[in-house]
Amino acid sequence: MRERGSRYTPAISEPIVVDASIAFLWFANEPDRSRADELLESESTLLAPDLMAVEAANAWWKKLRRHEMERADVEQAITNLLALGIAWTPSAMLLPSAARLAVELGHPVYDCLYLALAVSHAAPIATADKRLQQAAGRIGVRVKT
């Protein structure tokens, strides 16, 4: 049996779509972040619509407003997120598909951006959002657990 990643059997990791709920956990010191952290340790390419960075930054801003994060922590979280090497897809490119999915599923368009990206790459989605997990299941998108 050959080792994973040997020069004869290159490791092939599927890409994974990550949403803002996962990005939020990476840098917010939340108690249930271990599964989110595993994604950072994987060899998979992480994919996200560019809106994800805005959504994550907004969630950290809310923590700042509740005095649960400091301004420097929010700024560092944004810097760290942008340095992860996530393959960002312009939301405008995903919007037609996302809007169709939103109508079909009765689910918000901004969440459907992640689903559209997952469908376009035949990739699973990583999300802590239960409603988004359910929507993914309804269209056959695997949820990374």
N, C-alpha and C positions, 0 to 999 in steps of 0.2 A: 504494500500500500504506500502510495506517495504522499508526502506531506503537502498540506495546503500551501500554495504559493511557491512551490518548488519551480525551478526553471523548466521543468517538463510539463507541469500541469499548472498553468497560471491561474491564480485566483480570479474568479469572475464574480463580482458583486453587483447585484441589481441596483439600479438607482432607487432612491426613496424620496417621496415628496414629504416635506415637513411643513407643518403649519405653524401659525403664531403661538398656539398654546404650547407647543414643544419648545420653540425658541424662547418663550417667556420663562419656562422652567430652567433652561440652561443657565441663566444669569440672574435669577430672582431669589435664590436661596429658599426654595419651597421644599417641604418635606418629602413629597412624592416625585422626586426628580430622577431617581436612579435609572428608570427605563429610558428617559429622555437622554441622559448622559451616555447610555450605551450606544446611541446613534452617533455620538461624536467619536467614539472609539472604534466604530466599524470602518470597513474599507469602502463602504457604499458611497456613491456620489449622492450628495444631498441636493434636491431640486426644490425650488419654491417660486411662486409668482413674486414679482418685486413688491407687491402690496404687503407681503408678509413682514418685511422689515418695519413698515409703517405701523402695522397692527401690533407687533411686539413692542415697539417703542411707545405706543400709546398705552399698552398695559403696564409698562414700567413707569410711565408718567403717572398713571392712576395710583400705583404704589407710592410714588413720591408724594402725591397729594394727600395720601392717608398717613404720611410720615413713616412708611414702612421701608423706604429706600432713600438714600441721600442723592443729591444732584450728581455728585461725582460717580456714584454707582450706576446711575442711569446712563450717563455719558460713556462710562466704561463698557456697560452692557452693549450699547449700540456699536461702539468701536469693535468689541469682540465679535459681535454677530457679523459685522461686515467683513471681518478678517477670516471667517471660517472657510471661505472658498465655496460657498453655496453657489450652485448654478442658477442664477436668477433669470426668470423668463418675464418679459414685459407683459403686464396684465392685459394691455390692449390686444395682444395677440391671442390671448385666451378668452377674451370677453364674449365673442359670438358663441362659442361652445358652452361657456359658463352660463350665459343667459338661457340657452336652450335647456341645460340641466336644471337650472333654477325653476323654470316653468314646469318641467317634467316632474321634479321632486317636491316642488313647493318649499324650496329651501333658499336662503339668501344667496344672492349672486356672488358676494365676496367670498363666501365659503366654497361656492361651486368653482371658483378659479382653481382651487387646489384639486378638486375632482377632475376638472378638465385637463389639468397638467398630468395627473396620474393616468388618466385614460390615454392621453397622447403618447406617453412613454411606457404604457403597460406596466406601470410601477405601483407598488403599494403606497399607502399613505400612512404617515405617523401623525397622530393627533390625540390629544387628551380630551377633545370635545366629543362627548357621547352622541350628540345629535349628528355631527359630521361623520362619526363612525357608522351610524345607522344609515345615513344617506349613501355613504360609500358602499355599504353592503347591498343596498337596493339596486345599484348599477353594476355590481360585480367587481368593484375595486377592493382589493385586499387591504386590510388594516394591519399595519405592522405593530405587533405587540411585544 
